[in-house]
Amino acid sequence: MSDNETSILCAAEIIGNSRYLCVSTGAGVSAESGVPTFRGAGGKWNTIDPEDVATYEAFSRDPEFVWSFYNDRRVNGASCRPNPAHIAIAQLEKRFGDNFTLITQNVDNLHREAGSERILEIHGNIWRVRCTCCNIEYEERTNPLPARPYCKTCGEGAWIRPAVVWFGETLDFDLLYRANKALESCDALLIVGTSGYVYPAAEFIVIAKRSGARVIEINVEETPNAGFVDAKVLGKAGEMLPRILSRITGEG
């Protein structure tokens, strides 16, 4: 039996025997659905400076340019569908019910489309917008948006912005509080498709381990978490998660 197969069995054992499961996901989960990643080989930040499109200062300087970037992402995202990893996570939620929390850095909405409901989108959602005048946030499915998208309530001149967290902005305190409470309550943490470098998600493993949780990591490559996890599964999330789930349910 290979080391990876042993890790898959260990992961299934940890999840199958846990009381409360917390799942933390990053861009690697959605990459298999065609959503571009931002870091690593082929990542968007290799070809465009985030300071030009993902800061409030950039938006203040040139909102039309920033919206051209996000309109491209929305158009691409409209053709993306949940992959087997999203679906397996939604099935785990059904298994655990209220004893489950999904914390995602992704803004693509694919977890929701796969059926996940107990979800904390700590970086926001690309299909939601927020008015820079009245601060009201709402879902906006017009795709692509006009070059100058304005608030439906305030009207012309009141720019809306993507309801995502840009560089230099703080994350929603309530979401972070709920995420921390879930991490402190869980006895198993499943980390999927995240580099382990971006904070505060990089601290999730510390919070969970401090509370006594066992940790599983699924990624296509080694991460800084490798020495701290109880089961390390190397491979694509869309391939590994269904294998783990089948071991839990006894169907594989």
SEBAVO-484076 format. One record per residue: x negated, y, z negated of N, C-alpha, C, CB in turn. Coordinates in steps of 0.02 Angstrom, whole numbers, plus 50000, padded with zeros to 5 digits. Atoms other than C-alpha are relative to their C-alpha. Glycine has a CB too. Layout:
N
XYZXYZXYZXYZ;...
//
This chain:
252
499584994050000500005000050000499565006250000500485000049938;500404994049995499305017150049500115004549940500165003850065;499934995350055499015031049923500645004150008499395004749996;499414995949989500415041050004500644996149985500025002650072;499425004150015501645026649992500084999249924499954993150033;499985000350073501195024849809500285006549970499304998649971;499754993550024501525043449785500745000750014499615005750034;499294999849984503215041749871500404996049948500134997250072;499665004150051503705027849751499995003549932499654993149994;500054996450064503085038149603500485005949999499285002549989;499534994349995504075053349663500724997749990499925003550067;499315002750006505655042849679500144998049928500104994050047;499915002050070505385036049504500115006049954499394995949975;499944993950041505155053349429500695003250009499455005050018;499354996949987506695060549514500574995649976500085001550074;499465004650018507755045049486500124999549925499854993250026;499945000550073507415045249299500075006849965499414996449972;499974993450030507555063949273500725002049983499685005350046;499354997450022508985073149188500185006450037499995001249924;499894993549968508765090349266499445000950052500005005949947;500484999249946507935093049435499985007250024500164995350058;500114993449971507205109649493499604999050064499645004849949;500345000549936506665111549675499765007050020500464996950055;500284993749976505515125349738499764999050072499415002449954;500185000949930505355127649926499705006350030500624997950040;500314994649963504325138150044500074999050075499275000749982;499934999849927504075140950230499914993250033499515004850029;500125006549970503475123150262500634995950010499534996249958;499375003649992505245116650239500355001950065500465001349940;499634997649941505955127350379499594999950064500245007049987;500425000149940504465126150496500224994650049499274998949980;499785005649958505145109550560500665001650036500084993749959;499394997849966506745118750608499855005250053500495002849950;500194995049951505775130850717499935007049973500495000150054;500104993450031505645145150592499255001149992500385000549930;500734998950005503895152750608499795001249928499805006150043;500304998750065502795152750455499625006650002499534994149978;500354993550003501825168050397499264999249985500325004449947;500705001150016500215160850328499764993550032499904999849923;500285006049971499035147550390499965000450076500414993949981;500095000249928498725142250569500665001750035499754993050023;499414998149962499945150650688500485004549963500354994150021;499554995850039500705161450550500065007050029499765000449930;499874993349973501475178250594499505005249976500705002249983;500464994950026500285187850481499314999550031499944999349924;500635000349963498855182050593500015004650061499864992850022;499944996049939499525192650736500295006949989500424996350051;499714993550015500405207050651499875001749927500775000150015;500154997750068499955217250498500655000849961499595006650001;499384999350039501295215250364500135007149977499984995549940;499914993050020500975233350316500385004050053499325003249988;499654996649946501745238150484500744998350005499664998550065;499305002349992503385228650466500344997749936500024994550050;499715003050060503635222350289499865004149937499744993049991;500054995550057503475237550176500515005550008499275002949993;499534994549995504655251650134499685006050034500275002049930;500354994549968503325263950191500034999350076499265000249977;499965001149928503325255950364500705001650025499814992750017;499314998749981505215256850370500155007550000500494996449952;499904992750003505185275250319499675003450060499715002849934;500354997149943503925279050457500354998650066499294997450003;499745002049935504735269350598500514994449992499424997850047;499495005250012506365260250556500184996150063500625003149972;499835003649939506685255950738499494994550015500035004950059;500525005149989505015246650752500094994249951499295003149992;499895005350050505345237250590500614995850019500095003049930;499405003849981507085232550650499894995950063500595004750010;500155004149941506385226450816499684993449978499545003750049;500315006050028505325214150715500514995449969499465001949948;499505004250034506795208250610500544997750047500315003949943;499535002449950507965207450759499724993950037500165005550050;500315005849969506725195550841500074993949954499265001350015;499935005650048506755184850683500724997549996499765002249931;499305001950004508655185050677500214996250063500445006249990;499825003449937508815180250861499704992950000499745004050061;500315006650004507575165950837500364995649949499255000649982;499685003850053508415160750675500694997450017500055004149939;499325002149982510125159550755500004993250036500325005250046;500045006449964509535144550857499724994449956499585000850062;500295005150044508755135550708500554996549959499495003349953;499525004050038509675121750617499654996549942500354994850045;500315003750056509385112950450499694993450025500514998649945;500325006349983508185098350465500104994949944499245001150014;499885005150051508155082050365499775001949930499664993750020;500224997950066507205090550223500545004249965499355004150005;499454996050029508585103550196500584995549979500255005350052;499435004450014509885089850204499864995649940500154995750062;500175004350057508965078550081500045004049935499294997150008;499974995850060508825093049956500735001249981499635006750012;499294999150014510695096349973500304993649971500385002050065;499755006350027511015077849940499764998949928499774994150043;500245000350069509935078649784500425004449955499265002049996;499574995650040510985093249724500664996549984500135006550038;499385003650012512555082749744499904994649947500264996850065;500145005350048511735069049642499955002749929499354996450019;500134997250066511245080549498500555004849976499345003549999;499474995450020512705092649501499735006249966500494996649955;500204993950035512525106549374499294999649972500485001349943;500685000850024510845099449319499505000550058499924993249963;500414999149940510035105849477499945007550015500294996250060;500104993149976509275122349534499504999950057499765004649942;500454999149943508495126449702499765007250001500354998150068;500314993449997507285141049702499625000450066499535001449938;500334999749935506765146149877499705006850014500484998250054;500314993949976505575159049948500255001750070499234999450000;499784999249931506405156750118500605004750004500184993250031;499464995149990507585170050187500454998050059499715007150011;499695002049937508255159950335500714997349994499574995050034;499325002350013509875153650254500114992650016500495004050041;499925006949979509545135650312500204995349942499374997450032;499795004150057509735128450137500765000449991499645002249935;499274999150007511495135650127500364996350056500195007449999;499685003349944511905129150300499984992449993499665002050065;500055007250011511345111850244500474997749944499294998049982;499535001850052512575112550099499785001649929500154992850004;500234998150067511525118849952500415005849974499255001850001;499604994750032512515129649830499665002949939500684997349982;500344997650061511505130749669499305002550019499964994349945;500614997649968510185141349752499845007149980500074999650076;500244993350016509145156349702499525002150056499645000249930;500414997549945508475165749854499595005949975500455002050062;500374994850036507115175449766499705005350047499454996949959;500264995149952506495184049925500555003050043499474996950044;499444997249963508235188249990500234995550057499815006750028;499705003849946509155182950147500035004550062500724997549981;500064995949940508845189150324500675001650032499554996450050;499334998749972510705188350365500405004949957500384993550008;499694994950041511085201250231499625006650010500024997949925;500304993449993510765219950241500205004349941500225003350067;499854995550055510735234250117499945007250025499524998849941;500004993049979511165252450145499485004049960500705003149991;500514996050034509755264550105500305006249966499465002250050;499674994350032511035277650051500434997749941500445003750050;499545002050053512425269149952499764993749963500694998750029;500305005950031511375253549912500454993850001499805001549930;499565005849996512835241949952499674994750045500705002050028;500295005549962512265224850013500574995650028499524995749956;499485004349971513285213950132499714995750055500585004350027;500215004449946513165199950258500125003550067500374993249997;499944997049934512875205850437499784995050053499585006650005;500145005349951513005192850575499945002650072500544994849997;500114997349933512945204650725499284998650020500155007750002;500675002349982511455197950821499885000450075499904992849975;500414995650042510445206850878500375006349979499365001950037;499724993750021510855222550784499795005650048499795001749927;500224994349958510785239450874499305002349980500505005849994;500674997450015509085247850883500015004549938499725003950059;499914995850059509755260050752500614997649961500075007550019;499425002650037510865250050634500175004249939499874992749978;499784995750055511875260750515500524996449957500295006650028;499545002950048512935256650363500735000550025499935003549932;499305000149979514735251650400500425004949960500284993049994;499624995550044515335262350255499785007350008499934997849928;500254993150000514215277650261499975003150070499315000249970;499994997549932514115279050450499325002350025500485005650004;500614998149964512845286950567499525004049956500185004150062;500524996850039511205292150489499824996249937500215006949982;500135004050060511345279850344499724993250022500654999149957;500335006149977510085266650393500154994149952499255001050006;500025006250039510315248750335499314996950009500574995050021;500645003649997508785238150299500124992649987499495002949948;499925007050017508535219350288500014999149924499444995750031;499965001350072509025213050114499504994649981500724998049979;500555004450017507335204750091499515003949958499664997050064;500494996850042505925208349971499375001450041499834995749937;500604998049964504525218050055499405000449954500115006850036;500614999250039502725219350000500045006549960499375000050047;499994994250044502565231249853500655000949963499875006150040;499364999650034504365228449797500054994549946500594999450050;499925004950053504885219449639500584995350016500125003549932;499465004849990505955203949642500565001549951499744992849990;499424998950041507695204249570499904996949931500634997150034;500145002450068507525202749381500474994349980500085005849950;499525005150019509115192549359499844993350033500715002150019;500185006249965508585179849491499384996849968499885001350074;500615002750031506865178049412500154997149931499475005549994;499805002550067507645176049239500334993150007500475005049965;499655006449990508785162149303499524994650024500575000950050;500505004849976507335153949394499574997449942499555003150054;500415001950057506275154049237500384995549951499745006149963;499595004150045507695146949131500074992950028500695003249989;499945006649969507925132749256499354996149995500215000750074;500665003350004506055129049258499854997749929499455004750024;500115001850070506025128749068500474994249979500125006049955;499515005150018507545117049065499894993450036500705002550015;500055006149960507045104449198499494995249970499815001850071;500515005050017506125088249166499664997350062500314994449959;500345001749938505645086449349500025006150046500324993850034;500064994549953505025099749471499744997250066499545005749973;500205002149933504945096049657499805006250040500584996050036;500264994449962503845108249755499914997850072499325002749970;499995002249930504075107449944499805005650047500694997250018;500164995549945503205116450086499785006949981500585000650042;500244993450019502395130649992499254999749985500385002649938;500735000050003500565135649991499724999849929499745006050035;500254999750068500415138349805499595006349985499584994049985;500394993850009499605155449829500435006149985499605001350062;499574994150006501105167249826500345000249932500525000150057;499674999150065501705174049659500665003550010499555004049952;500055004050062502815172149566500084992550010500515002449952;499895007249990503155155149647499404995849980500164998750073;500605003650018501355150149614499984998449925499385004050018;499985001150072501745151049427500534994949980500125006549964;499455004450019503255139549434499754993549970500434998550061;500275006350026502195124049407499765000749928499434997550045;500254998850068501425131849251500585000249951499605006649998;499424999550044503115136049177500314993249987500535004850030;499695006650007503815118649211499564995349960500144997150070;500455004450036502275109349150499975001749926499305000250031;500034997750069502225119748992500614997549960499975007749997;499395002550032504005113848956500064992450002500615003150034;500025007450001503525095648983500264996650062500404997749943;499745003049938504175092949160499454996350038500325005450045;500455003349953503375080849282500095003350068500144992350003;500004996049939502935088449450499814995850060499515005849994;500125003249936503015081949628499865005550051500614995450022;500134995249947502255091249774499994996450068499325003549988;500005002549931502595088249960499745005650044500724997750022;500284995049955501515097450085499604996550054499575005149961;500385003149946500615094350248499255000349987500165003550066;500724999450016498945099250170499925001149925499685005750039;500154999050070498095100750002500155007349980499264998349985;499874993350026498585115649893499645000849933500775001249991;500324999050065497885123449733500354996149944500005007449982;499635003750051499215113349638499774992849994500745000250014;500135007249994498465096549686499774996849935499484998950053;500265003050061497555093749521500485000049942499385003449981;499544999350056499085097549415500664996250010500165007349990;499365003449987500465087149496499974992749980500185000650075;499955007050020501065069949444500064995450061500594998949953;499955003849937501435064349623499885004850057500694996450006;500174995749943500635072049777500144996250064499265002449997;499815003349938501445067349943499795004450058500784998750002;500234996349942500565072750101500404998250062499254998750012;499615001349940501615074750258500545005250008500314993149997;499464995449986503055084150336500594998849953500224999550073;499445000650047504495087750218500584996250031500235006949978;499455003249966505755081950348499924992550007500105002950067;500135007149998504935064850349499944997049930499364998650040;500135002650067504415062750168500615000149954499445003949968;499424999550045505985068950078500534994650012500325006850006;499525005549989507175056650164499744993349975500184999650073;500295006350025505975042450120500064999549925499274999450022;499944999950073505955047749938500734998949980499745006649971;499295000650015507855049549937500254992950009500405004850042;499785006949987508095032350011499774995249946499754997650068;500255004150055507025024949873500435001149937499275001749985;499584998450058508095033849742500684996650005500085007649993;499335002849990509735027949816500004992550012500345003550059;500045007149987509095010349852500184998050070500434996449954;499815001449931509465011850036499404998950046500425005650027;500595000949958507665010250094499474995849965499715006750018;
//
